Amino acid sequence: MSLPRPHRFDVYIALGGLLGGLLLVGIGLATRTARDPITLFDGPWPTLVPLTVLAGCELLRRAAPRTALNVGTVAICADLTTQGNLASILMFTDVIYAAVLYGTLASARRTQWITGLLTVAATLVPFAVWRVPEALLIGVAVGIVAYGPAATGWIVRNHRDAAEAAHLRAEQTALLAEKDRAQAVTSERARMARELHDMVANHLSAIAIHSTAALSLDDPKTSQEALSVIRENSVKGLAEMRRLIGILRDSSGDTQPVAAPTLDGLGALVAGARTNGLDVTLDAAHGTVPAPVELAAYRIVQESLTNALKHASPGRVTVALARRDGSLTVTVTSPFGGGAGPRAPGSGAGLVGMRERVALVGGDFEAGPEDSADGKMWIVRATLPVAEGNRE
């Protein structure tokens, strides 16, 4: 298996250490004399072997720190049998430092323990054997060469890991913030779509139906009545559109928020439906309910009447609100099936919007045809919880 390519900075360190060692050999500067008892190979040239090996270990200090440490340990031991080279010692300390900094966590901890134990042993054993204070200097030297670089590498590693963890947390926080922002934008767009649909759909549906009637029936009186309804719904729809635009665009000149409709306005809503041609009865016994539930109930009734105007057969439409067992039940019943008169096409967005509104307040929603004593009816039924937790 081929060794990884060395880092450029490691190449510079290896070259610097090798050239520095050669310079020391050239001027005859060694760490021990030929008369030293541990010197087995006299002369400056034997020091070149461990010097060259340690320079090669520097090439692997980042790419393969464990291999560099093992080979470097053998090389520094070999250097002890020669007159020694200061550059070899310095490169070995850097190899230990790099092994702790770039190696695995287990290897870094093991290196710390081993160098610490060697320092203690090099301090106690010579002193116990020779019984002279100078023997303690051996432990000091071993501590400087071995344990000092290992401890420094451990400190730098901890700071590096802490910085990486902080950077990772910052990235995760940024991602979560972006996700929350995207969800908020999506939620706001859905809310705007519901409000826009609920505010103008009933007016546009009435306009479409009555304009079709005006075009298809050759009766001046009927056309005049249809045009009156069309004008009334057009004016109301434009007013609501202007208020909505005033919320979305600060420069529109109408930046006051539109007051949220309440259940007290159901009478006016039903009256408008009757003006548009629906036979509607209202039975509202709701009392005081939280604002989100009140808005959802109003919009459900509004959209149900719009759908009845577009799709229901001729007949009575009933709107009933009742509060029982901690919930508000909204029921809108209309004759099912196509009517004889002209009707406006639907997209199905109204049912989706009603279901979304009910889900936002934690309620249940169902809509569909059911058989009854009066024939087949289309029934919209929503159950909205009115517990204190829903109040805003």
N, C-alpha and C positions, 0 to 999 in steps of 0.2 A: 504494500500500500504506500503510495507516494505521500510525502509530507506536504502540508499546506504551504502555500506561497507566503513568504514572510512579509510583514508590514514594512512600508517604506521607512518609517521612523526607526524600526528595529534594525534595519540595514545600516542606518547612520550610526546607531549605538555600537553595533558590532565593529564597523570600520574604525570608529573612534577609539574603542577599547583596544583593538589589535594594533593600530598605529601608535597609540600611547604606550602600550607594552613594549613594542619594538624600540621606541625612543628610550625607554628606561633601560632596556638591555644594551642599547648602543652606548649610553653614557655610563654603564656599569653600576647602576643603582639597583640593589636587591634588598629584600626584606630580612635576609639572614646571611650570615657569613659562612664560609666553607668549613669553619671549625665548629659550627653548631651541631650538636649530637644527632639531630633528626635529619640533617642534610646527607643524603645518600649519593646524590649526583652533583659533583662539583662543577663549577663553571656556570656562566650565564645562559648558555645555549639550551640546556635541558628544560629551562623554564618556558621555552617557546611551545613545547607540546601542549601542556595544560592551557597556556595562553590562547593558542589557536582553537582548542576544543571549546573553551569558554566563549570565544568570539562566535563560534558556530552555534552555541547555545543561545546567545543573544538574538540570533536570527529567528529562533523558535520561541522566544519569550512570550509572545502573544498568540502565535498560531498553535503551538503545542507546549504549553507551560509545564505540564507534568514531565514530559520527556526531557525538556531542557533542564529541569531541576535534578532529575536522576542522573543525567550525564554530567551536569555541572558539579554535582557532589563528588562524583568519581574524579573529575578533573582537579578540583580543589584539594582533594586528598593526595593526588599525585603531585600537586604543586608543593605540598608540604615536604616532600622528599628532595626537593631542589632548593636552591638558594631563594626561591620565591620571587614573585613579581607583584607589585602593588596593583597593577592594572587587572591582574587575574582576580585578586581579592575583591576589587570594586565591581567587576563584572559578575562575580558570584553573588554579591549582595543584591545586585539588580535582578538576577535570576530568581532569587528567593522572593523578592518583592513582587515580581511579575507573576510567580506561581500562585501567590496568595490573591493577587488582584484579579488575574484573568482565569485562574483555574476554577474547577467546580467548587461548590460550597463545602462539600465534605473534604476535598483535598486541601482547601484553604485552612479549615479547622485543624486537620491533621498536621499540617506543616507548622501551624502555631504551637501545637502541643509538643511536637518533636523538638523544635528549636528552643522552646522554653525549658524542656527537660535537659537538653544538651547544655544549655547555659548553666543550669543549676548543678549538673554533674561536673562540668568543667570548673566550677567554683569550689565545690566541696571536696572532690576527690584529690586534686593536687594539694590543697591545704591540709587534708588529712594525712597525706603521704609525707609531705616535706615539712609541715609545721612551720612555715615561714610566711609572713604577710604577703611577700611578693607573689606567692602562688595564687593569690586571689586575682591577680591581673589576668591570669589565663581565662578565668570565667568572664571577666570584663571584656576581653578581646572577643571571646566566642559570642557574648551577648551583642556586641556591636556588629559583628559580621553576620550572625545568624538570626537572633531573635529580634533585633532592632528593625531590620528590613521587613521581617514577617509581620511585626506589630504595625509598622507603618502601612504596609499593604492592606492589612485588615481594616484599619481606620479609613483609608481612602476608599476601600471597597464598600464599607457601610455608607459612607457619604454618597458614593455613586449610586448604590441601590436605592437609597432614600430619595435621591433626585429623580431617578427613573420612575419610582413609585409615584412621586408627586406629579411627574409629567403624565403618567398613565391615568392617574385620577383626574387630572385636568382635561385630558382628551375625552375620558368617559363622561365627565360633567358636561363638556361641550356637546358631545353626541346626544346626551339625554336632553340638554336644553334645546338642541335643534329638533329632536323628536317631539318634545313638548310644543315647540313653536309650530311645527307642521301640523300636529294634532289640533292646536288651537285655531290655526288658520282654516283647517278643514271643518272644524266644528262651527266656526263663525260663518263660513261660507254656507254650510247647511242651514244655520239659523236664518241667515239673510234670505236664502232661497225659500224657506218656509214662510217667513214674514211677507216676502214679495208676493208669493203665490196666494197667501190668505188675504192680503190687503186688496188685491185687484182682480183676483180670479172671478169672484162672484159678479163684479161689475162687468167684466169683459164677457162673461157667459151670458148675462142678461142682454148686453148689446148685441152679441152674435145671434141670439134667439130672436129677439124682436126685429132686428134688421132683416133676418131671413123671412120673418112673417110679413114685414112691410113690403118686401120684394115679391113674395109669392102670392099675396092676397090682393085682389083688385077691388079694394074697399077704402075710399078716402078716410072714413072715420077710423077704421082699424089702423091704417097707416099713420094717421095723426097721433093716435094713442101710442103706437109703437115708437114713433119718433120722439115723443115726450119722455118715454121711459129710457130711450137710448141717450137722450141729452142728459137726463138726471144721473144716470150711471156713469156717463163720460165725465161729467163735472166732478162727481165724487171720486172716481178712479184717478183723475188727474191730480186732485187735491192730495190724495193719499200718496201718490207717486212723488209729488213735490216734497212732502214731509219726509219720505224715506230717503230721497236724494239729499235732503238737508242734513240728515244724520251721517250719510256716507261722505259728503264733501263739505268741508268747512267753509269753502268760498262760495257756497250756493246762496248765502244770505238768509237761509232758514236753518239754523243750527240747533234749534230747540228740539229735544227728543220728543217723539210722539208718546203721549200718555197711553200706557198699556190698557187695552179694553178690559172691562170687568163684566161680571155676570149681571150687573144692574143694566147693562146695555143690551141684554137679550131681547127685551121688548122692542127696541128700535130695530134690531137685526131682523126679528120676525116680521115687523111691519114692512121693512124693505123687501123681504121675500114675498109678502103678500102683494106689494106693488108690482113685483115682477111676474105675478100670475100664479103663485103657489097658494094652496089652501092649507095654512099652517095653524096648528094649535100648540100652545105653550103651557107646560105644567112644571114650574120651577119651585122646588122646595129644598134649597141648598144651604141657607144660613151663611155664616162666615167661613171662608176657606182660605188657605194660604195663597199668596199671589201667584206662584208658579202653577198651581193647580187651577186657579181661576182663569189664567190666560189659556192654559191647555184646553179647559172645558169650553171656553168661548170659541176658540179656533176650531174645535171639533164640530160644534154646532154650526158655525159659519160655513165650514167646508162641506158638511153634510147637506146643508140647504143648497149650496151651490151645485153639488152633485145631483140633488133631487131636481133642481131646475133644469139641468142638462139631460138627465137620463130617465127620471121617473115617469111612470104613466100618470094620466090624470087621476086625481084622488087626493085624499087628505094626508098631509104630512104631520106627524106628531113629534114634538120635542119634549122630553121629560128629563128632569134632573131631580135626583133623590139622594139624600145623605143617610147612610145607615152603616153600622158596624165599622166606624172609622174610615169610611171611604165615600167618595162622591161618584154616583153612577149616572152617566150621561147616555141616554138612549134616543136615537132619532130613527123613526120608522117612516118609510115612503113606499108607495106602490111600485112593484118591480116590473120591469119590462119596458119596451119602447112605446112611446105615446104616439098619438095621431099627429100632434103638432110638430113643428120643426124643433130640432134639438142641436146643441153644440157638441162637437166631438170632444172627447176627454183623453188625457195622456196617462192617467193613473198616478200622477204625482201627488194628487190630493190624498189618496189612501196612504201612500208612503209617508207624507208629511204628518198625517194624523198618528200613524203608528210610531213615528219618531218622537212626537210630542209626548205621547203616553209613556214611552220607554224612558224619557228623560226624567219623569217624576216617579218612576218605579211602578207604573200601573199595568193593567191588562187591556188589550184592545182586540176586538173582533168585528168583522164586517162581512155580510154575505146575505144571500136570499134565504128566507124561512117561510114555511107555510103557516097560515093563520086562518081565522074564521072569515076574514075579509079578503082572502085570496093570498097569492104569493106576495110577500113584502120584502123589501130590502132594509135590513136592520143594521145600524151602526151602534155598537155598544162599547163604552169605555168605562173602566173602573179605576178611579184615581184615588190613591191614599191621601188622607188629609190629616195625618198625624202631625204633632208639633215639630218633628224633625224635618218636615218639608217646608216649614215657614222660612221666609227670607226677610 
